[in-house]
Amino acid sequence: MTISTAPARAVIVDAVVARALLPAATAWAAALLATNVAAWSIALVGWGAAATALGLALALRRRTVLPRARSALPLLALCLSVLALVGTAVAVQAPQRQPGVLLDAAEHGRPVTLRGTVMSTPERQPSPFSLAGAGSEVRRVRFALRAESVQFGARPPEPLRGVPVQLFAELAADSAPPEIGSAVRATVRLQTNGSGEPSAFLTFATEPLVLEAPPPWYLAWAVALRSEFREAAARLPGDGGALLPGLAIGDTSAVSVGLDGAMTTSSLSHLTAVSGANCAVVVAAAILLGAALRLSMRLRVALSLVVLLGFVVVVTPEPSVLRAGLMAVIVLLGLASGRPGGGVPALGAAVVVLLSLDPWLAASYGFALSVLATVGLLLLTAPLAAVLGRWMPRGLALALAIPLAAQLACQPVLVLLSPTVSLLGVPANLLAGPAAPIATLLGLLACLLLPILPSLGFAVAQIAWLPAAFIAAVARTVAGMPGARAPWLDGLLGALLLAAATALALWLLLRRPARSRRGAAVLATAALLALAGAYGGMLLGTGVVRSLSRPADWQIALCDVGQGDAVLIRDGDQTALIDTGPEPAPLAGCLATLGVERIDLLVLTHYDLDHIGGLTALDGIVDTALVGPSSRPRDERLLAPLHDSGVPVQVAQRGQRGTLGGLRWRVLWPAETEGELSTGNPGSVVLETEGAGIRALFLADLGEESERALLALERPGPVDVVKVAHHGSSDQHGELYEQLAARVGLIGVGVDNGYGHPSAALLAMLRQSNTHGYRSDRNGLVLVAPTRDGSGALRVWTERAGK
């Protein structure tokens, strides 16, 4: 008699997966819960429940009663212990993360001086700073800082226990961005972050950043390597040169907003920074090198650990790299001990360890996507390849299964970031995926060779440029195709719906056919069709119907250009544009969507990138330009495209008036020709328009001081629409919004912008003044039109429903 072992194997695999992932899932849930509620309560209940479960397991270990419950008790005790451990970690660390001295400074808006260590690669920020011209270095950066002391005025510094903050800082003239491990000093204003956020505070520097000490010796060698490789990559042309440092060493500082958007749209964003795949490639290369040198297994493991440590230092310890590195260490130690473990147990152990050390990682989207992608690759790749192998060659089936598994696992979380589903992500990954490890290994080799043999290192970098450029070309091409992404229900409900649909589809696809399960299959198919129908209806409602319902007589349009402003005003066949956003591509897309082919009046409120960076999208279509006062020669150079095209350019002054079709417009600000409130954000141009039943005020990037001065000079009175100042920052004057009493507030803001925009304080001001806020990050394109019946009411159309 023949006995099949397939079911037994399936049970064993399921048990291994459960033992590995249940503690990890418990740690994640505990971290999310404990960082938002009373952590000590969770810790005490967890320890008590864990002790009870362990006691029951010991008491029943030799009994025959309740065999299933008895076998489950050890796993239950482990999960409860993990719950208690993470709860204890939060309870101990929380007071250190948000000490009273910093909470008090944030509440009263007092500036403080922080000293600390740079913990992440500084990222360029589009606001608020000015450009020196095309290709110039951006002077404002954002990075994670571990604050180690705080100082109030001339008082002695007070020590802090490594408070994690996000620092937004202006760099001093001719200074380079600080490297990871550098000691810096900054005078800042504090904004308290949510209790569950990875950073305890958002801090905004009021003076240029001061570098106090370079990185320590054990990091300095990697700093030199990264710097030389960045400089070499900068000499390579186009998107390939910008993308190569991200593929090889995790440095995405050269990746433009447009390229980053294309990588995201085409579901290739995981390739722009180092992740677990890169760690796996490096470790595999080290193992193969050890085998070629005929080293013993233990020596191969030791070599791999040294290489892995060096790689993590070079690429910087981001959450995904930490997770991947720790998992690789666990697997390698298993190999060295002669008891190699599977990837799933290694992943589970890595997640538990990392969340026990830093429970606030649970709120990091990057960490979540890294873990989910790894789970998808470990659990879904082989089954999907087996199913696909029924209809195609095995090699092609495996190549298709890898990106499909990762995308299916990550998509529910990606929906929380952007309520869309990638329709071309799998073929894009199929095309670009094989090029990524080639670019990674060649890029790393070039990075190591450049200090020793510069010519050879640059030659290798040039070869690595080819796969990097190919990946960028795939991203640009796929992102430009119609239907690259389809809309989906946003928020938690959308994520749960997509997760349910994905799980059901996988169950139907991967289950073993059996006649006894036909009824269940029929029900599951019906449920899947119902989900598909619900999605189809939602797609129709959010896509076709919303497009058809777009008001043709719109007067004001808030374009979705990311973290920046671009607002269109129209009457009849004449159109004005206030600011351009940070990049030309999103602005060009907005103009094409609305059928705008001519700009009769262009208003550039000031010279920050997020208001003027998309200027090249307007080449040859602008009749007249009205610009804010400049404060330095480089501001004037930014207007060169307008001057070269022969566009008349006027500097805005308070009191200027004009018409746009039947609309009347007037400049209300800046009030001075010299002084602190005349240039930059405080002196940005404020425009008032009136006509066709709508009175509107566009506040550019004014802060509270400028808003107070504007209110004292103008008393603008009630309006129908207000373009909220400075993307909804907290630096606002509530009395101004109360007097405006606008029915509609337009907020140009980017998704996950890092500034905390729009701030809770601003949103409270809008609620206080009964103003309904519309945000480009959640609502997309927003159109405002008057009603046709002359009642004075407004019609507001949004590209997405928002939340």
C-alpha positions in Angstrom: 0.0 0.0 0.0 1.3 3.5 -1.0 0.9 6.3 1.5 1.2 9.9 0.2 3.3 12.3 2.2 2.1 15.5 0.6 -0.5 16.3 3.2 2.0 15.7 6.0 4.5 17.9 4.3 1.9 20.6 4.0 1.1 20.4 7.7 4.8 20.6 8.6 5.3 23.6 6.4 2.2 25.3 7.8 3.4 24.6 11.3 6.9 26.1 10.6 5.3 29.2 9.0 3.0 29.6 12.0 5.7 29.2 14.6 7.9 31.7 12.7 5.4 34.4 11.7 2.9 34.3 14.6 5.5 35.8 17.1 6.5 38.3 14.5 2.9 39.3 13.9 2.4 39.6 17.6 5.4 41.8 18.0 4.1 44.1 15.2 0.6 44.3 16.7 2.1 44.9 20.2 4.3 47.7 18.9 1.5 49.5 17.1 -0.8 49.1 20.1 1.8 50.0 22.8 3.1 53.1 21.0 -0.4 54.6 20.9 -1.9 53.5 24.3 -0.8 52.6 27.8 2.3 50.5 27.3 2.8 49.4 30.9 -0.7 47.9 30.9 0.1 45.8 27.8 3.4 44.8 29.3 2.0 43.7 32.7 -1.0 41.8 31.2 1.4 40.2 28.7 3.8 38.9 31.3 1.0 37.6 33.4 -0.7 35.8 30.5 2.7 34.4 29.3 3.5 33.0 32.8 0.0 31.4 32.9 0.4 29.8 29.5 3.9 28.6 30.3 2.7 27.1 33.6 -0.2 25.3 31.9 2.2 24.0 29.3 4.5 22.6 32.0 1.6 21.1 34.0 0.1 19.4 31.0 3.3 18.3 29.2 2.8 14.6 30.3 -1.0 14.5 30.3 -3.0 13.0 27.5 -5.9 15.5 27.8 -6.6 18.1 25.2 -3.6 17.2 22.9 -4.1 20.1 20.5 -4.4 22.7 23.2 -1.4 21.2 25.0 0.7 21.4 21.8 -0.3 25.0 21.2 0.5 26.3 24.7 4.3 26.7 24.1 3.6 28.8 21.0 1.0 30.8 22.8 3.4 31.4 25.7 6.1 32.6 23.2 3.7 35.0 21.5 2.5 36.4 24.8 6.1 36.8 25.9 6.9 38.7 22.7 3.8 40.9 23.4 5.1 41.6 26.9 8.7 42.3 25.8 7.7 44.8 23.1 5.2 46.5 25.6 8.0 46.8 28.1 10.4 48.2 25.5 7.8 50.9 24.6 7.1 51.7 28.3 10.8 52.1 29.1 11.7 54.1 25.9 8.7 56.4 25.6 9.6 58.9 28.3 13.1 59.1 26.9 11.8 59.8 23.4 9.6 62.8 24.4 11.1 64.3 27.5 9.2 67.0 29.2 11.8 69.7 28.5 11.3 69.3 24.7 7.5 68.9 25.0 7.4 72.2 26.9 9.6 73.9 24.2 7.3 72.6 21.5 4.1 73.7 23.2 5.4 77.3 23.8 7.2 77.6 20.4 10.6 78.4 22.1 13.7 77.9 19.9 16.3 75.5 21.3 19.7 74.3 20.3 20.0 70.6 19.6 23.3 68.6 19.4 23.2 65.1 18.0 24.3 62.5 15.5 23.1 62.2 11.9 21.3 58.9 11.5 20.2 58.9 7.8 21.4 60.2 4.5 20.2 63.8 4.1 17.5 64.2 1.4 17.0 67.3 -0.7 13.9 69.2 0.2 12.0 71.4 -2.3 10.9 74.0 0.3 11.6 76.5 1.6 14.7 77.5 -0.3 15.8 79.2 -3.5 17.8 77.8 -6.4 20.9 79.3 -7.8 19.9 78.2 -11.3 19.5 75.0 -13.4 21.6 72.2 -12.0 22.5 74.0 -8.8 22.7 72.2 -5.5 19.7 72.3 -3.3 20.6 73.9 0.0 17.8 72.6 2.3 17.9 69.0 3.5 16.0 66.6 5.8 17.5 63.8 7.8 17.0 61.7 10.9 18.9 63.1 13.9 19.6 61.4 17.3 19.4 64.4 19.6 21.9 64.0 22.5 21.7 67.4 24.2 19.4 70.5 24.3 20.4 74.0 25.2 18.1 77.0 26.0 19.9 80.3 25.2 23.0 80.8 27.3 22.1 78.1 29.8 24.3 75.0 30.0 23.3 72.1 27.7 21.0 69.4 29.2 21.7 65.8 28.2 19.1 63.8 26.2 18.9 60.0 25.8 19.0 59.8 22.0 15.8 61.5 21.1 14.9 60.6 17.5 13.9 63.7 15.5 13.4 64.6 11.8 15.5 67.7 11.2 14.8 70.2 8.3 17.8 72.4 7.9 19.3 75.0 5.7 23.0 74.3 4.8 25.6 77.0 5.3 27.1 78.5 2.2 29.6 76.2 0.5 29.0 73.4 2.9 28.2 69.8 1.9 25.4 67.9 3.5 26.4 66.0 6.6 27.2 62.3 6.4 25.8 59.6 8.6 27.6 59.6 12.0 28.5 63.3 11.9 27.9 65.4 15.0 25.9 68.5 14.2 24.4 71.5 16.0 21.1 73.2 15.0 18.9 75.9 16.5 15.4 74.7 15.9 11.7 75.1 16.6 10.1 71.9 17.7 6.8 70.3 16.6 5.6 67.3 18.5 5.0 64.2 16.4 2.3 61.6 17.0 3.1 59.0 19.7 3.3 56.2 17.2 5.5 57.9 14.7 9.1 56.8 14.1 10.3 60.3 14.9 9.4 61.9 18.3 9.6 65.5 17.0 9.7 67.4 13.7 12.4 70.1 14.1 12.8 73.1 11.8 16.2 74.9 11.8 16.0 78.7 12.2 19.8 79.1 11.4 22.2 77.3 9.1 23.3 73.8 10.3 26.7 73.6 12.0 29.0 70.6 11.6 30.8 69.9 14.9 32.6 66.7 14.1 33.0 64.3 11.2 31.9 60.7 11.4 34.0 58.4 13.6 36.7 56.3 12.1 34.6 53.1 11.7 32.1 55.1 9.5 34.5 57.5 7.9 35.9 55.0 5.5 32.4 54.4 4.1 31.8 58.1 3.8 34.8 58.5 1.6 33.7 55.6 -0.6 30.1 56.9 -1.0 31.4 60.4 -1.8 33.7 59.2 -4.5 31.1 57.0 -6.0 28.5 59.7 -6.0 30.9 62.0 -7.8 31.7 59.4 -10.4 28.0 58.6 -11.0 27.3 62.3 -11.4 29.6 62.3 -14.4 27.4 59.6 -16.1 24.6 60.9 -18.3 20.8 61.0 -17.7 18.7 58.9 -15.5 21.2 56.0 -15.4 23.7 58.2 -13.6 21.1 59.4 -11.1 19.8 55.9 -10.4 23.1 54.0 -10.1 24.0 55.2 -6.6 20.6 54.1 -5.3 20.9 50.7 -6.9 24.5 50.1 -5.6 24.8 51.9 -2.3 21.3 53.1 -1.4 22.0 56.8 -2.1 19.0 58.3 -3.8 20.0 62.0 -3.5 20.4 62.4 -7.2 17.1 60.9 -8.2 14.8 63.6 -9.4 11.1 64.0 -8.4 10.1 63.0 -11.9 12.2 59.8 -12.0 11.1 58.9 -8.5 7.5 59.4 -9.6 8.0 57.2 -12.7 9.6 54.5 -10.5 6.7 54.5 -8.2 4.0 54.5 -10.9 5.7 51.5 -12.6 6.1 49.7 -9.2 9.9 49.8 -9.5 10.5 52.1 -6.5 11.9 49.2 -4.5 14.9 49.2 -6.9 15.8 52.9 -6.1 17.2 52.0 -2.7 19.0 49.1 -1.1 16.7 46.3 0.2 16.9 42.7 1.2 17.5 41.6 -2.4 20.7 43.6 -2.5 21.9 42.0 0.8 21.1 38.5 -0.7 23.1 39.3 -3.8 26.1 40.4 -1.8 26.0 37.5 0.6 25.6 35.0 -2.3 28.6 36.6 -4.1 30.7 36.2 -0.9 29.6 32.5 -0.5 30.5 31.8 -4.1 33.8 33.5 -3.7 34.5 31.4 -0.6 33.6 28.3 -2.5 35.9 29.3 -5.4 38.7 29.7 -2.8 37.9 26.2 -1.4 37.2 27.6 2.1 35.4 25.6 4.7 31.7 26.3 5.3 32.6 28.1 8.6 35.2 30.3 6.8 32.7 31.1 4.0 30.2 32.1 6.6 32.8 34.3 8.4 33.7 35.9 5.1 30.1 36.5 4.3 29.5 38.1 7.7 32.4 40.5 7.3 31.3 41.4 3.8 27.7 41.9 5.0 28.8 44.2 7.8 30.8 46.3 5.5 27.9 46.5 3.0 25.5 47.6 5.7 27.9 50.4 6.8 28.4 51.5 3.2 24.7 51.6 2.3 23.6 53.1 5.7 21.4 51.2 8.2 17.9 51.9 6.9 15.1 49.7 8.2 15.0 47.5 5.2 18.7 47.0 5.3 18.7 46.3 9.0 15.9 43.7 8.6 17.7 42.0 5.6 21.1 42.1 7.3 19.8 40.6 10.6 17.9 37.9 8.7 21.1 37.1 6.7 23.1 36.9 9.9 20.6 34.4 11.4 20.7 32.3 8.2 24.5 32.4 8.1 24.8 31.4 11.8 22.5 28.5 11.1 24.8 27.4 8.2 27.9 27.7 10.4 26.3 25.6 13.1 25.3 22.9 10.7 21.6 23.4 11.3 20.5 25.7 8.5 17.1 27.2 9.0 14.6 28.4 6.4 14.1 31.9 5.3 10.7 32.3 7.1 12.0 31.5 10.6 15.0 33.8 10.0 12.6 36.6 8.9 10.4 36.0 11.9 13.3 36.2 14.3 14.7 39.3 12.7 11.3 41.1 13.0 10.9 40.2 16.7 14.5 41.4 17.5 14.2 44.6 15.6 10.8 45.5 17.0 12.0 44.7 20.5 14.9 47.1 20.1 12.9 49.8 18.3 9.1 49.3 18.5 8.5 52.5 16.5 9.8 50.7 13.4 6.3 49.2 13.2 4.9 52.5 11.9 7.6 52.7 9.1 6.1 52.1 5.7 9.6 51.2 4.4 10.1 48.6 7.0 6.6 47.1 6.4 7.1 46.9 2.7 10.4 45.3 3.1 9.1 42.6 5.4 5.9 42.0 3.3 8.0 41.7 0.1 10.2 39.1 1.7 7.2 37.2 3.0 5.7 37.2 -0.5 9.0 36.0 -2.0 9.4 33.2 0.5 5.9 31.9 0.6 4.4 32.7 -2.8 7.2 32.5 -5.4 7.4 28.7 -5.6 3.6 28.0 -5.7 3.0 30.8 -8.2 5.8 29.5 -10.4 4.3 26.0 -10.2 0.9 27.2 -11.3 2.3 29.4 -14.1 4.5 26.6 -15.2 1.5 24.8 -16.5 1.2 27.3 -19.3 4.7 28.5 -19.9 8.4 27.4 -19.7 9.6 27.0 -16.1 12.3 29.7 -16.3 9.8 32.3 -17.6 7.3 31.1 -14.9 9.8 31.7 -12.1 10.9 35.1 -13.5 7.2 36.2 -13.6 6.4 34.7 -10.2 9.1 36.7 -8.3 7.8 40.2 -9.0 4.2 39.0 -8.9 4.7 37.5 -5.4 6.3 40.7 -4.0 3.7 42.9 -5.5 0.8 40.9 -4.3 2.2 40.9 -0.7 2.9 44.7 -0.7 -0.1 46.1 -2.6 -2.5 46.4 0.4 0.1 48.6 2.1 0.9 50.6 -1.1 -2.8 51.4 -1.3 -2.5 53.3 2.0 0.2 55.5 0.4 -1.6 56.0 -2.9 -5.1 54.8 -3.6 -4.2 53.2 -6.9 -3.3 49.7 -8.1 -0.5 49.1 -10.6 -1.7 47.3 -13.7 1.7 47.2 -15.4 3.9 46.6 -12.3 4.5 42.9 -13.0 5.7 43.3 -16.6 7.8 46.3 -15.6 9.5 44.2 -12.9 9.9 41.3 -15.3 11.8 43.6 -17.6 13.8 45.6 -15.1 14.3 43.0 -12.3 17.1 41.0 -13.9 19.1 44.3 -14.5 19.0 45.2 -10.8 21.5 42.7 -9.3 23.9 43.4 -12.2 23.8 47.1 -11.5 24.2 46.4 -7.8 27.3 44.2 -8.0 29.0 46.2 -10.7 28.2 49.4 -8.9 29.7 48.1 -5.6 32.8 46.9 -7.5 33.2 50.3 -9.0 32.7 51.9 -5.5 35.5 49.7 -4.1 37.9 50.3 -7.0 37.6 54.0 -7.4 39.9 54.9 -4.4 42.5 52.4 -5.5 42.3 52.3 -9.3 40.2 55.4 -10.4 40.4 54.7 -14.1 39.3 51.1 -13.8 36.7 52.0 -11.2 35.1 54.5 -13.5 35.2 52.1 -16.4 33.2 49.6 -14.2 30.8 52.3 -13.2 30.3 53.1 -16.9 29.3 49.4 -17.5 27.0 49.5 -14.4 25.4 52.6 -16.0 23.9 50.4 -18.7 21.5 48.3 -16.5 20.7 51.4 -14.4 19.8 53.4 -17.5 17.7 50.4 -18.8 15.8 50.3 -15.5 15.1 54.0 -15.7 14.0 53.7 -19.3 11.5 51.0 -18.4 10.2 53.1 -15.5 9.7 56.2 -17.7 8.1 54.1 -20.5 5.7 52.2 -18.3 4.7 55.3 -16.3 3.9 57.1 -19.6 1.5 54.4 -20.8 -2.2 54.9 -20.4 -3.8 53.0 -17.6 -0.5 52.3 -15.8 -2.4 52.6 -12.5 -6.1 52.2 -11.8 -7.9 54.0 -8.9 -8.8 52.1 -5.8 -10.7 52.8 -2.6 -8.4 54.7 -0.2 -7.8 54.3 3.5 -7.9 51.2 5.7 -11.1 49.9 4.0 -9.4 49.9 0.6 -6.4 48.1 2.0 -8.6 45.4 3.7 -10.7 45.0 0.5 -7.6 44.5 -1.6 -6.1 42.1 0.9 -9.3 40.0 1.0 -9.5 40.0 -2.8 -5.8 39.0 -3.1 -6.1 36.2 -0.5 -9.2 34.8 -2.2 -7.6 34.9 -5.6 -4.5 33.1 -4.3 -6.6 30.5 -2.6 -8.5 29.8 -5.8 -5.3 29.8 -7.8 -3.1 27.7 -5.5 -5.6 25.2 -4.0 -5.4 21.6 -5.0 -8.4 20.6 -7.2 -10.8 18.2 -5.4 -14.3 17.2 -6.3 -15.3 17.5 -2.7 -14.4 21.1 -2.7 -16.4 22.1 -5.8 -19.1 23.7 -3.7 -16.6 25.8 -1.8 -14.9 26.7 -5.1 -18.2 27.9 -6.6 -18.9 30.0 -3.5 -15.4 31.4 -3.5 -15.7 32.2 -7.2 -18.9 34.0 -6.6 -17.3 36.0 -3.8 -14.4 36.9 -6.0 -16.8 38.0 -8.8 -18.6 40.1 -6.2 -15.4 41.7 -5.2 -14.5 42.2 -8.8 -17.9 43.8 -9.4 -17.5 46.0 -6.4 -14.1 47.1 -7.7 -15.5 47.6 -11.2 -18.3 49.8 -9.8 -15.8 51.7 -7.7 -13.5 52.1 -10.7 -16.4 53.3 -12.8 -17.4 55.7 -10.1 -14.0 57.1 -9.4 -12.8 57.0 -13.0 -15.3 57.3 -15.8 -18.2 58.8 -13.9 -15.9 61.3 -12.1 -14.3 62.3 -15.3 -17.7 62.8 -17.0 -18.9 64.8 -14.0 -16.0 67.2 -14.2 -17.4 70.7 -14.5 -16.6 72.3 -17.8 -17.1 75.8 -16.4 -14.6 75.5 -13.6 -13.1 78.8 -12.5 -10.3 77.6 -10.1 -8.2 74.4 -10.4 -5.8 73.2 -7.8 -3.3 70.9 -9.7 -1.9 67.9 -8.0 1.8 68.6 -8.4 3.1 67.0 -5.2 4.6 69.2 -2.4 4.1 72.5 -4.1 1.6 75.0 -5.5 0.1 75.3 -9.0 -3.3 76.9 -9.2 -5.2 77.8 -12.4 -7.8 80.6 -12.7 -10.0 80.8 -15.7 -12.8 82.9 -17.2 -14.0 82.4 -20.7 -11.0 81.8 -22.9 -8.4 83.5 -20.7 -6.4 81.6 -18.1 -3.9 82.6 -15.3 -1.5 80.3 -13.5 -0.2 80.9 -10.0 3.1 79.1 -9.5 4.3 75.9 -11.3 5.0 73.3 -8.6 8.4 71.6 -8.2 8.6 69.6 -11.5 7.5 70.3 -15.1 5.9 66.8 -15.7 3.0 67.0 -13.1 2.2 70.5 -14.3 2.2 69.5 -17.9 -0.1 66.6 -17.1 -2.5 68.9 -15.3 -2.6 71.4 -18.2 -3.2 68.5 -20.6 -6.0 67.1 -18.5 -7.8 70.4 -18.4 -7.1 71.3 -22.0 -5.1 74.4 -21.2 -2.9 75.4 -24.1 -2.2 79.1 -23.3 -1.4 81.0 -20.1 -2.4 84.6 -20.4 -1.0 85.6 -17.0 1.7 83.7 -15.1 2.1 84.7 -11.4 5.3 83.4 -9.7 4.8 84.3 -6.1 8.4 83.7 -5.0 11.5 81.7 -6.0 11.3 78.5 -4.0 11.6 75.3 -6.0 8.1 74.1 -5.0 6.6 77.2 -6.7 8.9 77.7 -9.7 10.5 74.3 -10.5 8.0 73.4 -13.2 8.6 76.6 -15.3 10.0 74.7 -18.3 6.6 73.1 -18.8 5.4 76.5 -19.9 7.9 77.1 -22.7 6.3 79.1 -25.5 2.7 79.3 -24.0 3.0 82.3 -21.6 1.9 85.8 -22.6 2.7 87.9 -19.5 4.4 87.2 -16.2 4.0 88.8 -12.8 6.7 87.8 -10.4 7.6 88.4 -6.7 10.4 90.7 -5.7 13.9 89.1 -5.9 16.4 89.2 -3.1 19.5 88.1 -4.9 20.9 87.8 -8.5 20.3 84.0 -8.6 16.5 84.7 -8.3 16.7 86.8 -11.5 18.6 84.0 -13.3 15.6 81.6 -12.7 13.5 83.9 -14.9 15.9 83.4 -17.9 13.4 81.0 -19.7 10.8 83.7 -19.6 13.2 86.4 -20.8 14.6 84.2 -23.5 11.1 83.6 -24.8 10.4 87.3 -25.0 7.7 87.2 -22.2 7.1 90.6 -20.6 8.0 90.3 -16.9 6.7 92.7 -14.2 7.6 92.7 -10.5 4.4 92.6 -8.4 3.6 95.5 -6.2 0.8 96.0 -3.8 -2.2 97.7 -5.4 -1.6 96.4 -9.0 -4.8 95.6 -10.7 -5.9 93.8 -13.9 -8.6 91.7 -15.5 -8.8 88.2 -16.7 -11.8 87.8 -18.9 -14.6 89.0 -16.7 -12.6 88.5 -13.5 -10.9 91.3 -11.7 -7.6 90.7 -9.9 -5.6 92.7 -7.4 -2.2 92.3 -5.7 -2.5 92.6 -1.9 1.0 91.7 -0.9 4.0 92.3 -0.5 3.6 95.7 1.1 7.2 96.7 1.3 10.0 97.1 -1.2 12.6 96.3 1.4 12.8 94.5 4.7 12.1 91.1 6.1 8.6 90.8 4.9 9.4 91.8 1.3 11.1 88.7 -0.1 11.0 84.9 0.2 8.1 83.3 1.9 7.1 86.4 3.9 7.1 88.5 0.8 5.4 86.1 -1.6 2.7 87.6 -3.9 -0.8 87.4 -2.6 -3.5 87.8 -5.2 -7.2 88.5 -4.9 -9.7 87.6 -7.6 -13.4 88.4 -8.0 -16.0 87.7 -10.6 -18.5 85.2 -12.0 -19.9 84.6 -8.5 -16.6 83.7 -6.8 -14.3 85.8 -4.6 -10.9 84.1 -3.9 -7.7 84.9 -2.1 -4.4 83.1 -2.8 -2.0 83.3 0.1 1.1 81.8 -1.4 3.6 80.9 1.4 2.9 83.6 3.9 3.7 82.9 7.6 1.9 84.2 10.7 3.8 87.5 10.9 3.1 88.4 7.2 -0.5 87.3 7.6 -0.9 89.6 10.6 0.6 92.5 8.7 -1.7 91.7 5.7 -4.7 91.7 7.9 -3.8 95.0 9.4 -3.3 96.6 6.0 -6.1 95.1 3.9 -8.9 93.6 6.0 -9.7 91.3 3.0 -13.1 90.3 4.5 -15.1 87.2 3.6 -14.2 85.2 0.5 -15.5 82.1 -1.1 -12.2 80.3 -1.7 -8.8 80.6 0.0 -5.6 79.0 -1.2 -4.2 78.1 2.2 -0.7 79.5 2.9 2.5 77.5 2.9 0.9 74.1 2.2 -0.9 74.1 5.5 2.1 74.7 7.8 1.4 75.5 11.5 2.9 79.0 11.0 -0.5 80.6 10.4 -2.7 83.4 11.9 -6.0 81.9 12.9 -7.7 85.3 13.0 -7.1 85.8 9.2 -8.9 82.6 8.4 -11.8 83.5 10.7 -12.2 86.8 9.0 -12.0 85.2 5.5 -14.6 82.6 6.5 -14.1 80.8 3.2 -16.3 78.0 2.2 -13.5 76.2 0.4 -9.8 75.9 1.4 -7.3 74.6 -1.2 -4.1 73.0 0.1 -1.3 72.1 -2.3 0.5 69.4 -0.5 2.5 66.2 -1.3 1.8 62.7 -0.1 4.0 61.7 2.8 5.8 65.0 2.5 7.8 64.8 5.8 6.9 68.2 7.0 3.7 67.1 8.7 1.7 69.3 6.2 -1.1 70.1 6.5 -0.6 70.6 10.2 -3.2 69.8 12.9 -3.1 73.4 13.9 -4.0 74.6 10.4 -6.8 72.1 10.0 -8.2 73.2 13.3 -8.2 76.8 12.1 -10.2 75.8 9.0 -12.7 73.9 11.1 -13.0 76.9 13.4 -13.8 79.2 10.4 -16.2 76.6 8.8 -13.9 76.2 5.8 -13.9 72.8 4.1 -10.3 71.9 3.2 -9.4 70.1 0.0 -5.9 68.6 -0.2 -4.1 67.6 -3.4 -2.4 64.7 -1.6 -5.8 63.0 -0.9 -8.2 64.6 -3.4 -5.9 65.0 -6.4 -7.0 67.6 -8.9 -9.6 69.9 -7.4 -11.9 72.1 -9.5 -14.2 74.9 -8.1 -17.1 76.3 -10.2 -20.0 78.6 -9.6 -23.5 77.2 -9.6 -25.5 77.8 -12.7 -28.6 79.2 -10.9 -26.9 82.3 -9.6 -27.5 81.3 -5.9 -23.8 82.0 -5.0 -23.2 78.4 -4.0 -20.1 76.6 -5.1 -19.6 73.3 -7.0 -16.4 71.5 -6.0 -15.2 68.5 -8.0 -12.3 66.3 -6.9 -10.3 63.7 -8.8 -10.4 61.4 -5.8 -12.9 61.1 -3.0 -10.2 61.6 -0.4 -10.9 61.0 3.3 
